[in-house]
C-alpha cells in the first residue's frame, strides 16, 4: 500500500484551512426590511389645489375634529397626539405629523401643495416596581420589615409607524372637507350641507396577553 507523499498531505491541509477561514469570514445575516420596498408614493402623500398654509390649516382642523391635541402648528408643519386605552394594562399613543410642501403651479397658474402624513404609534405597558417597607426605631435606627409594596409605571414596549392605506385615505378625505375651495387668501367657508365627518380609526396592533401576577 502506497502512503501519500508529504507534498500531497500539505496541499490537503492547506485546502482544509482555506475552507475553514472562508466560513469564519462569511458575512453575518443582515436585517431584512421586507415592507420597505419604496414602491408606493400615495399612502403617505396627497396633492391639493391650495397653498402650504391652507393645506396645513385644513390638516390642523382635521386632527382637532378627531380629538388630537395639537403639539405644533405653522404654515408648513402640523403635529398632533392622541391617547388610546385598548386594554386595562396597555396604553397607546399616536403622534400624527403632516408636512406641507409646495408642489408647483397647476392649471391657470394655481398653486398646488403636496401633504406628507405619517403616524407613529407608541405602545406602553405597566411595569411593577417592588418597594420594601422600613420603620424607624429610636435606639436601633431603621428596621426593614418583610412587607413590600408595588408601584405601577408605564414603560414603552413597542414603536411602529402606521402604514394602513385606508387609515390615511380617511385622513386625507377629512382634509378635503376643511380645505378652502377658493383661491389663495380666501377664508375657509362652511359647507351649506351638513354631512357627517368620517372618523379616523387608528389600526391598533394586537394587544399581548397580560402577564400573570405572582
C-alpha positions in Angstrom: 0.0 0.0 0.0 1.4 3.3 -1.1 1.3 6.1 1.5 0.6 9.7 0.3 3.5 12.0 -0.1 4.3 14.9 2.2 3.5 17.4 -0.6 0.0 15.9 -1.1 -0.7 15.9 2.6 0.4 19.6 2.9 -1.8 20.6 0.0 -4.8 18.8 1.6 -4.1 20.6 4.9 -3.8 24.0 3.2 -7.2 23.4 1.3 -8.9 22.5 4.6 -7.5 25.6 6.3 -8.8 27.8 3.5 -12.3 26.4 3.7 -12.3 27.0 7.5 -11.1 30.5 7.0 -13.7 31.3 4.4 -16.5 30.0 6.6 -15.4 32.1 9.5 -15.2 35.3 7.4 -18.7 34.8 5.9 -20.8 37.9 6.2 -23.4 37.9 9.0 -27.1 37.8 8.2 -28.4 41.3 7.5 -31.7 42.6 8.8 -34.3 42.4 6.0 -36.9 45.2 5.9 -39.4 43.5 3.7 -42.2 46.0 4.0 -39.8 48.9 3.0 -40.0 48.4 -0.8 -40.3 52.1 -1.8 -42.8 51.2 -4.5 -45.8 53.4 -3.4 -46.0 57.2 -3.2 -49.7 57.5 -2.5 -50.0 56.0 1.0 -48.5 58.9 2.9 -49.0 61.7 0.3 -51.8 63.7 -1.3 -51.9 66.8 -3.6 -54.2 69.7 -3.0 -55.0 72.8 -5.1 -54.1 75.2 -2.3 -51.0 76.8 -0.8 -49.0 75.4 2.1 -50.7 77.5 4.8 -54.2 76.5 3.7 -53.3 72.8 3.5 -51.7 72.7 6.9 -54.6 74.7 8.4 -57.0 72.1 7.0 -54.9 69.3 8.4 -54.9 71.0 11.8 -58.7 71.3 11.8 -59.0 67.7 10.7 -56.9 66.5 13.6 -58.7 68.7 16.1 -62.1 67.3 14.9 -60.9 63.8 15.8 -59.7 64.7 19.3 -56.0 65.1 18.7 -54.1 67.6 20.9 -52.0 69.8 18.6 -48.4 70.0 19.7 -47.1 72.1 16.9 -48.6 74.1 14.1 -47.4 76.6 11.5 -47.6 77.2 7.8 -45.8 74.0 6.7 -46.0 71.6 9.7 -48.7 70.3 12.0 -48.2 67.6 14.7 -50.9 66.2 17.0 -51.1 63.5 19.6 -53.9 61.3 20.9 -54.1 58.6 23.6 -55.9 55.3 23.5 -56.5 52.6 26.1 -57.2 49.3 24.2 -56.8 47.1 27.3 -56.6 47.5 31.1 -52.8 47.4 31.3 -52.0 48.7 27.8 -51.6 52.4 26.8 -51.2 53.5 23.2 -50.3 57.0 22.0 -50.4 58.0 18.3 -48.5 61.0 17.1 -49.6 62.4 13.7 -47.3 64.5 11.6 -48.2 66.5 8.5 -45.7 68.4 6.4 -47.0 70.7 3.6 -44.6 71.4 0.8 -45.1 73.4 -2.4 -45.5 71.2 -5.4 -45.7 73.7 -8.2 -48.2 75.7 -10.2 -51.1 73.8 -11.7 -53.6 74.9 -14.4 -54.2 78.7 -14.8 -51.2 79.3 -12.6 -52.9 78.0 -9.4 -50.5 76.8 -6.7 -50.6 73.2 -5.5 -49.3 71.6 -2.4 -48.3 68.1 -1.5 -49.1 66.9 2.0 -46.9 64.3 3.6 -48.6 62.5 6.5 -47.2 59.8 8.9 -48.4 58.5 12.2 -46.2 56.9 14.8 -47.8 54.5 17.3 -46.1 54.0 20.7 -47.3 51.2 23.0 -46.7 51.3 26.7 -47.2 48.5 29.3 -47.5 48.6 33.0 -44.3 47.5 34.9 -44.5 46.6 38.6 -41.8 48.1 40.8 -41.4 46.4 44.2 -40.5 48.6 47.2 -39.6 47.2 50.6 -41.0 48.9 53.7 -38.9 50.2 56.6 -39.8 51.5 60.0 -37.6 53.9 62.1 -36.8 52.7 65.6 -35.4 55.2 68.1 -32.5 53.1 69.6 -31.8 50.9 66.6 -32.4 53.2 63.7 -34.1 51.9 60.6 -35.6 48.4 60.6 -36.5 46.7 57.4 -39.7 44.7 57.5 -40.7 41.8 55.2 -43.6 43.8 53.9 -43.4 45.2 50.4 -45.5 47.4 48.1 -45.5 47.7 44.3 -45.8 50.9 42.2 -47.1 50.9 38.6 -45.0 52.6 35.9 -45.7 52.9 32.2 -42.8 51.6 30.1 -42.6 51.8 26.3 -42.6 48.3 24.8 -43.0 49.0 21.1 -43.0 51.8 18.5 -44.3 51.5 15.0 -45.2 53.7 12.0 -48.7 53.1 10.8 -48.8 52.0 7.1 -52.5 51.2 6.6 -53.6 52.9 3.4 -57.3 53.1 4.5 -56.2 55.0 7.6 -54.5 57.7 5.6 -57.2 57.8 3.0 -59.8 58.7 5.6 -57.5 61.4 7.0 -56.9 62.9 3.5 -60.6 62.9 2.8 -61.1 64.8 6.0 -58.6 67.4 4.9 -60.7 67.9 1.7 -63.7 68.9 3.9 -61.8 71.6 5.7 -59.7 72.8 2.8 -60.9 76.1 1.2 -62.5 75.6 -2.2 -61.5 79.1 -3.4 -58.2 80.6 -4.4 -55.3 81.6 -2.1 -56.2 84.2 0.5 -59.9 83.4 0.8 -61.0 82.2 4.2 -62.5 78.8 4.8 -66.2 78.8 4.3 -68.7 76.4 6.0 -70.4 74.0 3.7 -74.1 74.7 3.3 -74.9 71.0 3.6 -74.1 69.3 6.9 -72.6 65.9 6.3 -71.2 63.5 8.9 -67.4 63.6 9.2 -65.5 60.4 8.5 -63.9 59.1 11.7 -60.2 58.4 11.7 -59.9 54.9 13.2 -56.4 54.0 14.3 -55.4 50.4 13.4 -54.0 49.4 16.8 -51.7 46.4 16.9 -52.9 43.2 18.7 -52.8 43.5 22.4 -50.4 41.0 24.0 -51.7 38.9 26.9 -51.3 40.4 30.3 -48.5 39.0 32.5 -49.5 36.7 35.3 -49.1 38.3 38.7 -47.3 36.4 41.3 
